[in-house]
Amino acid sequence: MGKTDVPMKMASVSSIINQRAAEQPEKTFLIQPETDQAISFAGLKRNVDDISRHLDGMGIDLGSKVAFMLDNGI
């Protein structure tokens, strides 16, 4: 490793979202510049949890391959 390299601990996207939502729930995660609409880490976690429950209700299990096609924006 070079002098500026910093070792990184591997983490899943889910664990990062959960950690940020727990540590800084009201901190802004994303701003949509065209509308000034913003979403916090807590809001992101709620959205992810809602989608997860919906997929689970459809019988889609952990490890299943899923594709999303969405409009740009929040």
N, C-alpha and C positions, 0 to 999 in steps of 0.2 A: 504494500500500500504506500502511496505517496504521502508527502507531508500534509496535504490538504484533504486526503480521503478520511471520511468519517464512517466507521462501521454502522450499518443499518440493521435493525432488527426487522425481520419479515413480519408483516401483519396483513390480515385480510381487510378488504374494504369495509366489511361489516364491523369488524372490531375497531377500526379507526373512527367510523361514524359514531358508534356507541360510546367510545372514549371521549370524543369531542363534545357530544351531546351531554355527557355527564359532567365534564369539566367546565364547559363554556356554553350552556344551552342557548343563551340569548345572543351569542356572538353571530354576526352575519356570515353565512356560508356562501351566498351567491346573490348578486344584484343583477337584475335585467335592466341594462342601461336605457332601452327605449321607453320603458314604463316606470322606471325607478322602483319596481316591485322587488322586494328582497325576501329571502328565506333564511331563517336561523338554522343552526345545527340541530336544535330541538325540532324545528319544523321539518327538516330533512329526515330526521329519524322517524317522525310520525308518518311521513309519506312512504318511506321505505318499509316500515312495519305494516302499513295499510296494504301496500302492494304484495308483501310477503304473505299476509293473511289471505288475500284474494287468490294468489297462486296456489296456496295450500288448499283452499276451498275447492279449487278446480282439480285437485288431485296431483298437482305437480310437486314432486318430491325433491329433497335436497340432492344435488348432483345432476338433476335434469338439465338439459340444454334448453334455453329460452332466448328468444330474440325480441327486441323491442324496436318499434318504429314510431318515433314521437316528433311532434312539432318542436321547433326551437322555442325556448322560453320556459318560464316557471309555471 
